[in-house]
Amino acid sequence: MTATNRNPELQDEASILREIHRVLSGLKFGSVEITVHNGEVVQIERKEKFRLPPSNKNT
């Protein structure tokens, strides 16, 4: 799990969208949570899951 720190210069829409795109890149399984306070994005959190192949214990 990672979160980006609040950065005042990231408040313009293009910068926020670039940051969301960066957080999403390479994510195969998981979620992205965007936290908003008073109409401003204050946190972007990425939760990533790693899927392991099934084990073949019975063979």
N, C-alpha and C positions, 0 to 999 in steps of 0.2 A: 504494500500500500504506500502510495506517495501522495504528497499534497504540495501544491505550489504556494509560496508565501505571497501575501498581499503586496502588491506593488502598484503604487499610485499611477505610474505612467502606463500601466496596462489597461486603463479604464476606457480607452477608445475602442470602439466596436471591432475594428480590423485587428487590433492587437489581441483582444480577447479571443476572437475566432482563430487566430494563428496559434495561440496557446492551447486551445481546445483541440485543434488539429494535431498539434505536436503530442499531446497527451494520448490521443486516440491512435496515433501511428504505431503499428506493430502489435496492437492489442488484439488478441484472438479470442480470449474468453475472459469476461470480467465486466466491469462497469465504470462509468465516469459520473461523478456527482459534482454538480455546480452549485455552490452556496451563494445566495444573494441576500444582502442586507441593505435596506433603504434604497433599493433599485440599483445597487452596485454589486458586481461580482467580487466576492471577497476570498473565495477559495475554490480551487479545482482539485478534486481528489480522484485518483485512479486506483481501482482495486483490480488486481489481475489474478486469475486462476490458472494454474498449470495442470493440464489434464495428462495423467500418466496412462500408458497403455495397460490393458488388463494383464495380470500375471498369468502364466500357464503352469500353476502349481500341480494340477492334476494330470499332467502329461509326462 
